[in-house]
Amino acid sequence: MAQGAKAKKAATGASSAVRSGKSKSGARGATKATAARDPAAGDIARLEAECQALKAELMAAREEIARLEKRQELVVNRIDWVIDSLHNLLEDEG
């Protein structure tokens, strides 16, 4: 009789899971929800957000470096032009 009761209970549990739309994968979802409340999961999310912010900051810094290098190149070219112009003036006077 106890085996019959177990079988009846298992069948009832399966039919109620079908009616409610829950299955074993729903139990996995509950495990994921528990993991989301885990402090380590919060730390991981915070670290991932910090990593993304640092990547954005690094990209901005690289763009700034490229802009400054281009500016430096223009300044050096202008100084070279001035020096060449002064040499030409000295040669014309001499």
C-alpha positions as CSV (number, residue, x, y, z in Angstrom):
1,M,0.0,0.0,0.0
2,A,2.9,2.4,0.7
3,Q,4.2,1.9,-2.8
4,G,0.8,2.8,-4.2
5,A,0.7,6.0,-2.2
6,K,4.2,6.9,-3.4
7,A,3.2,6.3,-7.0
8,K,0.0,8.3,-6.6
9,K,2.0,11.2,-5.0
10,A,4.6,11.2,-7.8
11,A,1.8,11.2,-10.4
12,T,0.0,14.0,-8.7
13,G,3.3,16.0,-8.4
14,A,4.0,15.5,-12.1
15,S,0.5,16.6,-13.1
16,S,0.6,19.7,-10.9
17,A,4.0,20.6,-12.4
18,V,2.5,20.3,-15.9
19,R,-0.5,22.4,-14.9
20,S,1.5,25.2,-13.3
21,G,4.0,25.2,-16.2
22,K,6.9,24.3,-13.8
23,S,9.4,21.7,-14.5
24,K,12.8,20.6,-13.4
25,S,14.2,23.5,-15.4
26,G,12.1,25.8,-13.2
27,A,14.0,24.5,-10.3
28,R,17.2,25.4,-12.0
29,G,15.9,28.9,-12.5
30,A,15.3,29.1,-8.8
31,T,19.0,28.0,-8.3
32,K,20.1,30.8,-10.6
33,A,17.9,33.3,-8.7
34,T,19.6,32.1,-5.5
35,A,23.0,32.6,-7.1
36,A,22.0,36.1,-8.1
37,R,21.4,36.9,-4.5
38,D,24.8,35.5,-3.6
39,P,27.3,38.2,-2.5
40,A,29.9,36.7,-4.8
41,A,27.6,37.2,-7.7
42,G,27.2,40.8,-6.7
43,D,31.0,41.2,-6.6
44,I,31.3,39.6,-10.0
45,A,28.7,42.0,-11.5
46,R,30.5,45.0,-9.8
47,L,33.9,43.9,-11.1
48,E,32.5,43.4,-14.6
49,A,31.1,46.9,-14.6
50,E,34.4,48.3,-13.3
51,C,36.2,46.3,-16.1
52,Q,33.9,47.9,-18.7
53,A,34.5,51.4,-17.3
54,L,38.3,50.8,-17.3
55,K,38.2,49.6,-20.9
56,A,36.2,52.8,-21.9
57,E,38.7,54.9,-20.0
58,L,41.6,53.1,-21.7
59,M,40.1,53.7,-25.1
60,A,39.6,57.4,-24.3
61,A,43.2,57.6,-23.1
62,R,44.5,56.0,-26.3
63,E,42.5,58.5,-28.4
64,E,44.0,61.3,-26.4
65,I,47.5,60.0,-26.8
66,A,46.9,59.7,-30.6
67,R,45.6,63.3,-30.7
68,L,48.6,64.6,-28.7
69,E,51.1,62.7,-30.9
70,K,49.5,64.2,-34.0
71,R,49.7,67.7,-32.4
72,Q,53.4,67.1,-31.5
73,E,54.1,66.1,-35.1
74,L,52.5,69.3,-36.4
75,V,54.5,71.4,-33.9
76,V,57.8,69.7,-34.9
77,N,57.0,70.3,-38.6
78,R,56.3,73.9,-37.9
79,I,59.5,74.4,-36.0
80,D,61.4,72.7,-38.9
81,W,59.7,75.1,-41.3
82,V,60.8,78.1,-39.2
83,I,64.4,76.9,-39.0
84,D,64.5,76.3,-42.8
85,S,63.0,79.8,-43.4
86,L,65.7,81.4,-41.1
87,H,68.5,79.5,-42.9
88,N,67.1,80.7,-46.2
89,L,67.1,84.3,-45.0
90,L,70.7,84.0,-43.8
91,E,71.8,82.5,-47.1
92,D,70.0,85.3,-49.1
93,E,71.8,88.0,-47.0
94,G,75.2,86.4,-47.4
